[in-house]
């Protein structure tokens, strides 16, 4: 069984270029190395405007799995929380 090619039906900007996945939540996560808003690395963010469509598709194809792996469940999110006594 061969792997499926990356999707190519991404949103486009008014000039017809593949749109940036930026969500304006620009905060780098020191544990993952990804932006908390768009899940790109700083290198991917910096290179975005110079990437061709194939390069952008390659980056975008990785984002869903990064988002899933970066979504802690509530128990894990609060495992260091302790009530005041």
N, CA, C and O atoms as a CHARMM CRD file, in Angstrom:
* protein
*
  340
    1    1 UNK  N      0.84400  -1.16900   0.00000 PROA 1      0.00000
    2    1 UNK  CA     0.00000   0.00000   0.00000 PROA 1      0.00000
    3    1 UNK  C      0.89300   1.23700   0.00000 PROA 1      0.00000
    4    1 UNK  O      1.80200   1.32400   0.82500 PROA 1      0.00000
    5    2 UNK  N      0.67000   2.17800  -0.88100 PROA 2      0.00000
    6    2 UNK  CA     1.49900   3.37700  -0.94400 PROA 2      0.00000
    7    2 UNK  C      0.81800   4.51900  -0.20800 PROA 2      0.00000
    8    2 UNK  O     -0.40500   4.54700  -0.06700 PROA 2      0.00000
    9    3 UNK  N      1.63100   5.46100   0.26100 PROA 3      0.00000
   10    3 UNK  CA     1.10900   6.61400   0.98200 PROA 3      0.00000
   11    3 UNK  C      0.38100   7.55100   0.01200 PROA 3      0.00000
   12    3 UNK  O      0.75200   7.68100  -1.15500 PROA 3      0.00000
   13    4 UNK  N     -0.65100   8.18700   0.52600 PROA 4      0.00000
   14    4 UNK  CA    -1.39800   9.14200  -0.29000 PROA 4      0.00000
   15    4 UNK  C     -0.58600  10.41600  -0.45100 PROA 4      0.00000
   16    4 UNK  O      0.14600  10.80300   0.46100 PROA 4      0.00000
   17    5 UNK  N     -0.70500  11.07100  -1.59600 PROA 5      0.00000
   18    5 UNK  CA    -0.00900  12.35100  -1.75100 PROA 5      0.00000
   19    5 UNK  C     -0.63300  13.38500  -0.82100 PROA 5      0.00000
   20    5 UNK  O     -1.80400  13.26300  -0.46200 PROA 5      0.00000
   21    6 UNK  N      0.13400  14.40400  -0.42600 PROA 6      0.00000
   22    6 UNK  CA    -0.43900  15.41400   0.46000 PROA 6      0.00000
   23    6 UNK  C     -1.57900  16.14500  -0.23300 PROA 6      0.00000
   24    6 UNK  O     -1.57600  16.28800  -1.45500 PROA 6      0.00000
   25    7 UNK  N     -2.55700  16.60800   0.54700 PROA 7      0.00000
   26    7 UNK  CA    -3.67200  17.34300  -0.05500 PROA 7      0.00000
   27    7 UNK  C     -3.18200  18.62300  -0.71100 PROA 7      0.00000
   28    7 UNK  O     -2.16700  19.18900  -0.30500 PROA 7      0.00000
   29    8 UNK  N     -3.90000  19.07200  -1.71800 PROA 8      0.00000
   30    8 UNK  CA    -3.51600  20.29300  -2.42500 PROA 8      0.00000
   31    8 UNK  C     -4.64900  21.31600  -2.45900 PROA 8      0.00000
   32    8 UNK  O     -4.55200  22.32600  -3.15600 PROA 8      0.00000
   33    9 UNK  N     -5.71400  21.06000  -1.71600 PROA 9      0.00000
   34    9 UNK  CA    -6.88300  21.93200  -1.75100 PROA 9      0.00000
   35    9 UNK  C     -6.91800  22.90900  -0.57300 PROA 9      0.00000
   36    9 UNK  O     -7.95500  23.08300   0.06700 PROA 9      0.00000
   37   10 UNK  N     -5.78700  23.53500  -0.29800 PROA 10     0.00000
   38   10 UNK  CA    -5.68800  24.46800   0.80700 PROA 10     0.00000
   39   10 UNK  C     -6.28200  25.81700   0.44400 PROA 10     0.00000
   40   10 UNK  O     -6.43500  26.14400  -0.73300 PROA 10     0.00000
   41   11 UNK  N     -6.61800  26.60400   1.47300 PROA 11     0.00000
   42   11 UNK  CA    -7.13600  27.95900   1.25300 PROA 11     0.00000
   43   11 UNK  C     -6.10900  28.77500   0.48100 PROA 11     0.00000
   44   11 UNK  O     -4.90100  28.58200   0.61800 PROA 11     0.00000
   45   12 UNK  N     -6.61800  29.68000  -0.32300 PROA 12     0.00000
   46   12 UNK  CA    -5.75700  30.56400  -1.11800 PROA 12     0.00000
   47   12 UNK  C     -5.99900  32.01300  -0.70600 PROA 12     0.00000
   48   12 UNK  O     -7.10200  32.38400  -0.30500 PROA 12     0.00000
   49   13 UNK  N     -4.94700  32.82200  -0.81300 PROA 13     0.00000
   50   13 UNK  CA    -5.10200  34.25700  -0.53500 PROA 13     0.00000
   51   13 UNK  C     -5.62400  34.94600  -1.79500 PROA 13     0.00000
   52   13 UNK  O     -5.76000  34.29400  -2.83100 PROA 13     0.00000
   53   14 UNK  N     -5.92000  36.24200  -1.73400 PROA 14     0.00000
   54   14 UNK  CA    -6.46600  36.93500  -2.90200 PROA 14     0.00000
   55   14 UNK  C     -5.57700  36.87700  -4.15000 PROA 14     0.00000
   56   14 UNK  O     -6.07800  37.00800  -5.26700 PROA 14     0.00000
   57   15 UNK  N     -4.28200  36.68400  -3.97400 PROA 15     0.00000
   58   15 UNK  CA    -3.37000  36.58100  -5.12000 PROA 15     0.00000
   59   15 UNK  C     -3.27200  35.15500  -5.66100 PROA 15     0.00000
   60   15 UNK  O     -2.53200  34.90500  -6.61300 PROA 15     0.00000
   61   16 UNK  N     -4.01400  34.21700  -5.06300 PROA 16     0.00000
   62   16 UNK  CA    -4.01000  32.84000  -5.52800 PROA 16     0.00000
   63   16 UNK  C     -2.94400  31.95300  -4.89400 PROA 16     0.00000
   64   16 UNK  O     -2.82200  30.77800  -5.24000 PROA 16     0.00000
   65   17 UNK  N     -2.17200  32.51700  -3.96500 PROA 17     0.00000
   66   17 UNK  CA    -1.14600  31.72900  -3.28300 PROA 17     0.00000
   67   17 UNK  C     -1.77600  30.95300  -2.13700 PROA 17     0.00000
   68   17 UNK  O     -2.80300  31.36300  -1.59600 PROA 17     0.00000
   69   18 UNK  N     -1.16700  29.83900  -1.76800 PROA 18     0.00000
   70   18 UNK  CA    -1.65300  29.08900  -0.60900 PROA 18     0.00000
   71   18 UNK  C     -1.53400  29.99100   0.60800 PROA 18     0.00000
   72   18 UNK  O     -0.46900  30.54600   0.87900 PROA 18     0.00000
   73   19 UNK  N     -2.63500  30.13300   1.33900 PROA 19     0.00000
   74   19 UNK  CA    -2.69700  31.04600   2.47400 PROA 19     0.00000
   75   19 UNK  C     -1.91400  30.50900   3.66600 PROA 19     0.00000
   76   19 UNK  O     -1.81900  29.30000   3.88200 PROA 19     0.00000
   77   20 UNK  N     -1.36700  31.42600   4.41700 PROA 20     0.00000
   78   20 UNK  CA    -0.65800  31.07700   5.64000 PROA 20     0.00000
   79   20 UNK  C     -1.64300  30.50800   6.65700 PROA 20     0.00000
   80   20 UNK  O     -2.78300  30.96500   6.73400 PROA 20     0.00000
   81   21 UNK  N     -1.21600  29.52100   7.43300 PROA 21     0.00000
   82   21 UNK  CA    -2.09100  28.98500   8.47500 PROA 21     0.00000
   83   21 UNK  C     -2.06200  29.81400   9.76000 PROA 21     0.00000
   84   21 UNK  O     -2.62500  29.40100  10.77400 PROA 21     0.00000
   85   22 UNK  N     -1.41500  30.97100   9.72300 PROA 22     0.00000
   86   22 UNK  CA    -1.30200  31.81200  10.91700 PROA 22     0.00000
   87   22 UNK  C     -2.68400  32.13600  11.47400 PROA 22     0.00000
   88   22 UNK  O     -3.60700  32.47200  10.73200 PROA 22     0.00000
   89   23 UNK  N     -2.80800  32.02800  12.80300 PROA 23     0.00000
   90   23 UNK  CA    -4.06400  32.32100  13.48400 PROA 23     0.00000
   91   23 UNK  C     -3.95500  33.55800  14.36400 PROA 23     0.00000
   92   23 UNK  O     -4.87900  33.87800  15.11200 PROA 23     0.00000
   93   24 UNK  N     -2.82100  34.25400  14.27400 PROA 24     0.00000
   94   24 UNK  CA    -2.53600  35.42800  15.10400 PROA 24     0.00000
   95   24 UNK  C     -2.45400  35.09400  16.58800 PROA 24     0.00000
   96   24 UNK  O     -2.66900  35.95600  17.44100 PROA 24     0.00000
   97   25 UNK  N     -2.14300  33.84400  16.88500 PROA 25     0.00000
   98   25 UNK  CA    -1.79300  33.42800  18.24700 PROA 25     0.00000
   99   25 UNK  C     -0.32500  33.03200  18.15400 PROA 25     0.00000
  100   25 UNK  O      0.00400  31.84700  18.09900 PROA 25     0.00000
  101   26 UNK  N      0.53400  34.00900  18.13800 PROA 26     0.00000
  102   26 UNK  CA     1.95300  33.79600  17.84000 PROA 26     0.00000
  103   26 UNK  C      2.74800  33.65300  19.13100 PROA 26     0.00000
  104   26 UNK  O      3.20900  34.62700  19.72600 PROA 26     0.00000
  105   27 UNK  N      2.88500  32.39300  19.53700 PROA 27     0.00000
  106   27 UNK  CA     3.60200  32.09000  20.77500 PROA 27     0.00000
  107   27 UNK  C      4.28000  30.73800  20.57500 PROA 27     0.00000
  108   27 UNK  O      3.61600  29.72500  20.35400 PROA 27     0.00000
  109   28 UNK  N      5.60200  30.73600  20.65400 PROA 28     0.00000
  110   28 UNK  CA     6.33600  29.49500  20.44000 PROA 28     0.00000
  111   28 UNK  C      6.31000  28.64800  21.70900 PROA 28     0.00000
  112   28 UNK  O      6.56200  29.13900  22.80900 PROA 28     0.00000
  113   29 UNK  N      6.00100  27.37500  21.53200 PROA 29     0.00000
  114   29 UNK  CA     5.96000  26.42200  22.63500 PROA 29     0.00000
  115   29 UNK  C      7.36100  25.85100  22.80200 PROA 29     0.00000
  116   29 UNK  O      7.88800  25.21500  21.88900 PROA 29     0.00000
  117   30 UNK  N      7.96200  26.07300  23.95700 PROA 30     0.00000
  118   30 UNK  CA     9.34000  25.62700  24.16900 PROA 30     0.00000
  119   30 UNK  C      9.47100  24.11000  24.24900 PROA 30     0.00000
  120   30 UNK  O     10.55000  23.57100  24.00200 PROA 30     0.00000
  121   31 UNK  N      8.39500  23.41900  24.58700 PROA 31     0.00000
  122   31 UNK  CA     8.45100  21.95300  24.66300 PROA 31     0.00000
  123   31 UNK  C      8.40100  21.30900  23.28100 PROA 31     0.00000
  124   31 UNK  O      9.10500  20.33400  23.02100 PROA 31     0.00000
  125   32 UNK  N      7.56400  21.85800  22.39100 PROA 32     0.00000
  126   32 UNK  CA     7.39300  21.23500  21.07300 PROA 32     0.00000
  127   32 UNK  C      8.21000  21.91100  19.98100 PROA 32     0.00000
  128   32 UNK  O      8.56100  21.28600  18.98000 PROA 32     0.00000
  129   33 UNK  N      8.51300  23.20300  20.18100 PROA 33     0.00000
  130   33 UNK  CA     9.17300  23.96200  19.12600 PROA 33     0.00000
  131   33 UNK  C      8.20000  24.46900  18.07200 PROA 33     0.00000
  132   33 UNK  O      8.62200  24.97000  17.03000 PROA 33     0.00000
  133   34 UNK  N      6.89800  24.34400  18.33200 PROA 34     0.00000
  134   34 UNK  CA     5.86000  24.77100  17.39600 PROA 34     0.00000
  135   34 UNK  C      5.15200  25.99600  17.94900 PROA 34     0.00000
  136   34 UNK  O      5.09200  26.21000  19.16000 PROA 34     0.00000
  137   35 UNK  N      4.62000  26.78900  17.04100 PROA 35     0.00000
  138   35 UNK  CA     3.76700  27.90100  17.43200 PROA 35     0.00000
  139   35 UNK  C      2.46500  27.33500  18.01900 PROA 35     0.00000
  140   35 UNK  O      1.88900  26.39500  17.47100 PROA 35     0.00000
  141   36 UNK  N      2.01200  27.90900  19.13000 PROA 36     0.00000
  142   36 UNK  CA     0.76300  27.44200  19.74600 PROA 36     0.00000
  143   36 UNK  C     -0.46100  27.74400  18.89100 PROA 36     0.00000
  144   36 UNK  O     -1.50800  27.12500  19.08100 PROA 36     0.00000
  145   37 UNK  N     -0.35000  28.67900  17.95900 PROA 37     0.00000
  146   37 UNK  CA    -1.48800  29.02700  17.11200 PROA 37     0.00000
  147   37 UNK  C     -1.56600  28.21400  15.83300 PROA 37     0.00000
  148   37 UNK  O     -2.62300  27.67900  15.50000 PROA 37     0.00000
  149   38 UNK  N     -0.44600  28.11800  15.10700 PROA 38     0.00000
  150   38 UNK  CA    -0.48600  27.47700  13.78700 PROA 38     0.00000
  151   38 UNK  C      0.28900  26.16400  13.71600 PROA 38     0.00000
  152   38 UNK  O      0.21100  25.45900  12.71000 PROA 38     0.00000
  153   39 UNK  N      1.03200  25.82700  14.76500 PROA 39     0.00000
  154   39 UNK  CA     1.76700  24.56700  14.87300 PROA 39     0.00000
  155   39 UNK  C      2.93400  24.43700  13.89500 PROA 39     0.00000
  156   39 UNK  O      3.38700  23.33000  13.60400 PROA 39     0.00000
  157   40 UNK  N      3.42000  25.58500  13.38600 PROA 40     0.00000
  158   40 UNK  CA     4.61800  25.56300  12.55400 PROA 40     0.00000
  159   40 UNK  C      5.84200  25.82700  13.41900 PROA 40     0.00000
  160   40 UNK  O      5.74100  26.42100  14.49200 PROA 40     0.00000
  161   41 UNK  N      7.00300  25.37900  12.94000 PROA 41     0.00000
  162   41 UNK  CA     8.25700  25.71400  13.60400 PROA 41     0.00000
  163   41 UNK  C      8.64400  27.13600  13.21600 PROA 41     0.00000
  164   41 UNK  O      8.09900  27.70000  12.26800 PROA 41     0.00000
  165   42 UNK  N      9.58400  27.70800  13.95400 PROA 42     0.00000
  166   42 UNK  CA    10.02400  29.06300  13.61100 PROA 42     0.00000
  167   42 UNK  C     10.66000  29.07500  12.22400 PROA 42     0.00000
  168   42 UNK  O     10.48900  30.04300  11.48200 PROA 42     0.00000
  169   43 UNK  N     11.38700  28.02300  11.85900 PROA 43     0.00000
  170   43 UNK  CA    11.98500  27.95100  10.51800 PROA 43     0.00000
  171   43 UNK  C     10.91900  27.91700   9.43500 PROA 43     0.00000
  172   43 UNK  O     11.07500  28.54800   8.38900 PROA 43     0.00000
  173   44 UNK  N      9.83200  27.18200   9.67800 PROA 44     0.00000
  174   44 UNK  CA     8.73800  27.11800   8.70000 PROA 44     0.00000
  175   44 UNK  C      8.03600  28.47100   8.57100 PROA 44     0.00000
  176   44 UNK  O      7.64900  28.87600   7.47500 PROA 44     0.00000
  177   45 UNK  N      7.87600  29.16200   9.69700 PROA 45     0.00000
  178   45 UNK  CA     7.23400  30.47600   9.67300 PROA 45     0.00000
  179   45 UNK  C      8.09100  31.46000   8.88600 PROA 45     0.00000
  180   45 UNK  O      7.58600  32.19100   8.03500 PROA 45     0.00000
  181   46 UNK  N      9.38200  31.47400   9.17400 PROA 46     0.00000
  182   46 UNK  CA    10.29700  32.40300   8.50100 PROA 46     0.00000
  183   46 UNK  C     10.36200  32.11400   7.00300 PROA 46     0.00000
  184   46 UNK  O     10.40500  33.04700   6.20100 PROA 46     0.00000
  185   47 UNK  N     10.37100  30.84400   6.61500 PROA 47     0.00000
  186   47 UNK  CA    10.51800  30.46100   5.21000 PROA 47     0.00000
  187   47 UNK  C      9.22300  30.56400   4.41500 PROA 47     0.00000
  188   47 UNK  O      9.26200  30.53200   3.18500 PROA 47     0.00000
  189   48 UNK  N      8.08400  30.68500   5.07700 PROA 48     0.00000
  190   48 UNK  CA     6.78000  30.57500   4.41600 PROA 48     0.00000
  191   48 UNK  C      6.67300  31.39400   3.13700 PROA 48     0.00000
  192   48 UNK  O      6.25500  30.86700   2.10600 PROA 48     0.00000
  193   49 UNK  N      7.03900  32.66000   3.18200 PROA 49     0.00000
  194   49 UNK  CA     6.84400  33.52200   2.01000 PROA 49     0.00000
  195   49 UNK  C      7.75100  33.13800   0.84000 PROA 49     0.00000
  196   49 UNK  O      7.50100  33.54600  -0.29400 PROA 49     0.00000
  197   50 UNK  N      8.79300  32.36300   1.10200 PROA 50     0.00000
  198   50 UNK  CA     9.70400  31.93200   0.03600 PROA 50     0.00000
  199   50 UNK  C      9.40800  30.52500  -0.47100 PROA 50     0.00000
  200   50 UNK  O      9.97200  30.10300  -1.48100 PROA 50     0.00000
  201   51 UNK  N      8.53600  29.79800   0.21400 PROA 51     0.00000
  202   51 UNK  CA     8.22300  28.43000  -0.20600 PROA 51     0.00000
  203   51 UNK  C      7.33000  28.42800  -1.44300 PROA 51     0.00000
  204   51 UNK  O      6.46600  29.29200  -1.59400 PROA 51     0.00000
  205   52 UNK  N      7.54200  27.45800  -2.32400 PROA 52     0.00000
  206   52 UNK  CA     6.61600  27.27500  -3.43900 PROA 52     0.00000
  207   52 UNK  C      5.41300  26.48800  -2.92900 PROA 52     0.00000
  208   52 UNK  O      5.38900  26.08500  -1.76700 PROA 52     0.00000
  209   53 UNK  N      4.42400  26.26700  -3.77600 PROA 53     0.00000
  210   53 UNK  CA     3.21100  25.55600  -3.34400 PROA 53     0.00000
  211   53 UNK  C      3.52400  24.16800  -2.79700 PROA 53     0.00000
  212   53 UNK  O      2.91100  23.74200  -1.81800 PROA 53     0.00000
  213   54 UNK  N      4.46000  23.46000  -3.40800 PROA 54     0.00000
  214   54 UNK  CA     4.80400  22.11400  -2.92700 PROA 54     0.00000
  215   54 UNK  C      5.37700  22.18200  -1.51800 PROA 54     0.00000
  216   54 UNK  O      5.05000  21.34900  -0.67300 PROA 54     0.00000
  217   55 UNK  N      6.22500  23.16500  -1.26300 PROA 55     0.00000
  218   55 UNK  CA     6.79800  23.32600   0.07100 PROA 55     0.00000
  219   55 UNK  C      5.74700  23.68600   1.09500 PROA 55     0.00000
  220   55 UNK  O      5.76200  23.17400   2.21400 PROA 55     0.00000
  221   56 UNK  N      4.82000  24.57700   0.71200 PROA 56     0.00000
  222   56 UNK  CA     3.74300  24.94800   1.62000 PROA 56     0.00000
  223   56 UNK  C      2.83200  23.75500   1.90300 PROA 56     0.00000
  224   56 UNK  O      2.40000  23.55500   3.03800 PROA 56     0.00000
  225   57 UNK  N      2.54200  22.97100   0.87600 PROA 57     0.00000
  226   57 UNK  CA     1.71000  21.77500   1.06400 PROA 57     0.00000
  227   57 UNK  C      2.38200  20.79400   2.02200 PROA 57     0.00000
  228   57 UNK  O      1.71900  20.16900   2.84900 PROA 57     0.00000
  229   58 UNK  N      3.68000  20.66700   1.90600 PROA 58     0.00000
  230   58 UNK  CA     4.42600  19.76500   2.79000 PROA 58     0.00000
  231   58 UNK  C      4.30500  20.21600   4.24300 PROA 58     0.00000
  232   58 UNK  O      4.08200  19.39300   5.13200 PROA 58     0.00000
  233   59 UNK  N      4.44900  21.51600   4.48800 PROA 59     0.00000
  234   59 UNK  CA     4.30200  22.05000   5.84200 PROA 59     0.00000
  235   59 UNK  C      2.87100  21.85400   6.32700 PROA 59     0.00000
  236   59 UNK  O      2.65500  21.34900   7.42900 PROA 59     0.00000
  237   60 UNK  N      1.89700  22.24700   5.52300 PROA 60     0.00000
  238   60 UNK  CA     0.49200  22.16500   5.92600 PROA 60     0.00000
  239   60 UNK  C      0.05200  20.73500   6.21100 PROA 60     0.00000
  240   60 UNK  O     -0.78000  20.50400   7.08800 PROA 60     0.00000
  241   61 UNK  N      0.59700  19.78600   5.48400 PROA 61     0.00000
  242   61 UNK  CA     0.21700  18.39000   5.69200 PROA 61     0.00000
  243   61 UNK  C      0.64400  17.87600   7.06400 PROA 61     0.00000
  244   61 UNK  O      0.06000  16.91700   7.56900 PROA 61     0.00000
  245   62 UNK  N      1.64000  18.48900   7.66800 PROA 62     0.00000
  246   62 UNK  CA     2.12500  18.05700   8.98000 PROA 62     0.00000
  247   62 UNK  C      1.32800  18.65600  10.14000 PROA 62     0.00000
  248   62 UNK  O      1.37700  18.13500  11.25400 PROA 62     0.00000
  249   63 UNK  N      0.60900  19.72500   9.89700 PROA 63     0.00000
  250   63 UNK  CA    -0.02700  20.46700  10.98100 PROA 63     0.00000
  251   63 UNK  C     -1.12100  19.69400  11.71900 PROA 63     0.00000
  252   63 UNK  O     -1.16300  19.77200  12.94700 PROA 63     0.00000
  253   64 UNK  N     -2.00400  18.95700  11.05200 PROA 64     0.00000
  254   64 UNK  CA    -3.04300  18.24300  11.80800 PROA 64     0.00000
  255   64 UNK  C     -2.47900  17.26500  12.84500 PROA 64     0.00000
  256   64 UNK  O     -2.98600  17.20200  13.96400 PROA 64     0.00000
  257   65 UNK  N     -1.45100  16.51200  12.49500 PROA 65     0.00000
  258   65 UNK  CA    -0.90000  15.56600  13.46800 PROA 65     0.00000
  259   65 UNK  C     -0.19100  16.29500  14.60000 PROA 65     0.00000
  260   65 UNK  O     -0.20000  15.82500  15.73800 PROA 65     0.00000
  261   66 UNK  N      0.42200  17.43500  14.30300 PROA 66     0.00000
  262   66 UNK  CA     1.05100  18.22400  15.36300 PROA 66     0.00000
  263   66 UNK  C     -0.01100  18.75400  16.32000 PROA 66     0.00000
  264   66 UNK  O      0.17400  18.73900  17.53700 PROA 66     0.00000
  265   67 UNK  N     -1.11300  19.21600  15.76600 PROA 67     0.00000
  266   67 UNK  CA    -2.18300  19.74600  16.60200 PROA 67     0.00000
  267   67 UNK  C     -2.73700  18.65600  17.51000 PROA 67     0.00000
  268   67 UNK  O     -2.97400  18.89700  18.69400 PROA 67     0.00000
  269   68 UNK  N     -2.94400  17.47400  16.97100 PROA 68     0.00000
  270   68 UNK  CA    -3.47300  16.36700  17.76600 PROA 68     0.00000
  271   68 UNK  C     -2.49800  15.99100  18.87000 PROA 68     0.00000
  272   68 UNK  O     -2.90300  15.80200  20.01700 PROA 68     0.00000
  273   69 UNK  N     -1.20800  15.87900  18.53200 PROA 69     0.00000
  274   69 UNK  CA    -0.23300  15.46900  19.53300 PROA 69     0.00000
  275   69 UNK  C      0.03600  16.56200  20.56100 PROA 69     0.00000
  276   69 UNK  O      0.60100  16.28500  21.61900 PROA 69     0.00000
  277   70 UNK  N     -0.35600  17.79000  20.27000 PROA 70     0.00000
  278   70 UNK  CA    -0.12100  18.91000  21.17600 PROA 70     0.00000
  279   70 UNK  C     -1.35600  19.26400  21.99300 PROA 70     0.00000
  280   70 UNK  O     -1.32600  20.23300  22.75100 PROA 70     0.00000
  281   71 UNK  N     -2.44400  18.50200  21.86000 PROA 71     0.00000
  282   71 UNK  CA    -3.68300  18.80400  22.57600 PROA 71     0.00000
  283   71 UNK  C     -3.77200  17.95500  23.84000 PROA 71     0.00000
  284   71 UNK  O     -4.21300  16.80700  23.79000 PROA 71     0.00000
  285   72 UNK  N     -3.35300  18.52100  24.97500 PROA 72     0.00000
  286   72 UNK  CA    -3.39900  17.74700  26.21500 PROA 72     0.00000
  287   72 UNK  C     -4.83300  17.56000  26.68200 PROA 72     0.00000
  288   72 UNK  O     -5.68300  18.42800  26.48400 PROA 72     0.00000
  289   73 UNK  N     -5.09100  16.42100  27.30100 PROA 73     0.00000
  290   73 UNK  CA    -6.42800  16.29700  27.89200 PROA 73     0.00000
  291   73 UNK  C     -6.43600  17.07100  29.20300 PROA 73     0.00000
  292   73 UNK  O     -5.37600  17.40200  29.73300 PROA 73     0.00000
  293   74 UNK  N     -7.58600  17.35300  29.71400 PROA 74     0.00000
  294   74 UNK  CA    -7.68500  18.21800  30.88800 PROA 74     0.00000
  295   74 UNK  C     -6.97600  17.64400  32.10200 PROA 74     0.00000
  296   74 UNK  O     -6.42400  18.40200  32.90000 PROA 74     0.00000
  297   75 UNK  N     -6.97400  16.34000  32.26500 PROA 75     0.00000
  298   75 UNK  CA    -6.28700  15.74600  33.40700 PROA 75     0.00000
  299   75 UNK  C     -4.79400  16.03200  33.34500 PROA 75     0.00000
  300   75 UNK  O     -4.18800  16.40400  34.35000 PROA 75     0.00000
  301   76 UNK  N     -4.20400  15.86100  32.17600 PROA 76     0.00000
  302   76 UNK  CA    -2.78100  16.14100  32.02400 PROA 76     0.00000
  303   76 UNK  C     -2.49000  17.62700  32.17900 PROA 76     0.00000
  304   76 UNK  O     -1.46100  18.01000  32.73600 PROA 76     0.00000
  305   77 UNK  N     -3.38600  18.45200  31.69200 PROA 77     0.00000
  306   77 UNK  CA    -3.18700  19.89400  31.73500 PROA 77     0.00000
  307   77 UNK  C     -3.13300  20.38500  33.18000 PROA 77     0.00000
  308   77 UNK  O     -2.43400  21.35200  33.48000 PROA 77     0.00000
  309   78 UNK  N     -3.85600  19.73300  34.06300 PROA 78     0.00000
  310   78 UNK  CA    -3.94000  20.19200  35.44400 PROA 78     0.00000
  311   78 UNK  C     -3.28200  19.23000  36.42500 PROA 78     0.00000
  312   78 UNK  O     -3.59800  19.26400  37.61400 PROA 78     0.00000
  313   79 UNK  N     -2.37700  18.37200  35.95900 PROA 79     0.00000
  314   79 UNK  CA    -1.81300  17.37200  36.86400 PROA 79     0.00000
  315   79 UNK  C     -0.93900  17.96800  37.95400 PROA 79     0.00000
  316   79 UNK  O     -0.67600  17.29800  38.95300 PROA 79     0.00000
  317   80 UNK  N     -0.47800  19.20600  37.79800 PROA 80     0.00000
  318   80 UNK  CA     0.31900  19.82200  38.85500 PROA 80     0.00000
  319   80 UNK  C     -0.52400  20.69100  39.78400 PROA 80     0.00000
  320   80 UNK  O     -0.01400  21.24000  40.76100 PROA 80     0.00000
  321   81 UNK  N     -1.80100  20.81300  39.48100 PROA 81     0.00000
  322   81 UNK  CA    -2.69300  21.63600  40.29400 PROA 81     0.00000
  323   81 UNK  C     -3.07200  20.90500  41.56300 PROA 81     0.00000
  324   81 UNK  O     -3.42700  19.72700  41.53400 PROA 81     0.00000
  325   82 UNK  N     -2.99200  21.62000  42.68800 PROA 82     0.00000
  326   82 UNK  CA    -3.40500  21.06300  43.97700 PROA 82     0.00000
  327   82 UNK  C     -4.24300  22.11600  44.69100 PROA 82     0.00000
  328   82 UNK  O     -3.89700  23.29700  44.67400 PROA 82     0.00000
  329   83 UNK  N     -5.33900  21.70300  45.31700 PROA 83     0.00000
  330   83 UNK  CA    -6.16000  22.68200  46.05400 PROA 83     0.00000
  331   83 UNK  C     -5.42100  23.21100  47.26100 PROA 83     0.00000
  332   83 UNK  O     -4.59500  22.51300  47.85000 PROA 83     0.00000
  333   84 UNK  N     -5.71700  24.45200  47.63200 PROA 84     0.00000
  334   84 UNK  CA    -5.14100  25.03100  48.84300 PROA 84     0.00000
  335   84 UNK  C     -5.83600  24.41200  50.04300 PROA 84     0.00000
  336   84 UNK  O     -7.05600  24.24600  50.04300 PROA 84     0.00000
  337   85 UNK  N     -5.06900  24.07600  51.05300 PROA 85     0.00000
  338   85 UNK  CA    -5.67900  23.50400  52.28100 PROA 85     0.00000
  339   85 UNK  C     -5.36400  24.33200  53.48000 PROA 85     0.00000
  340   85 UNK  O     -5.79000  24.00300  54.58700 PROA 85     0.00000
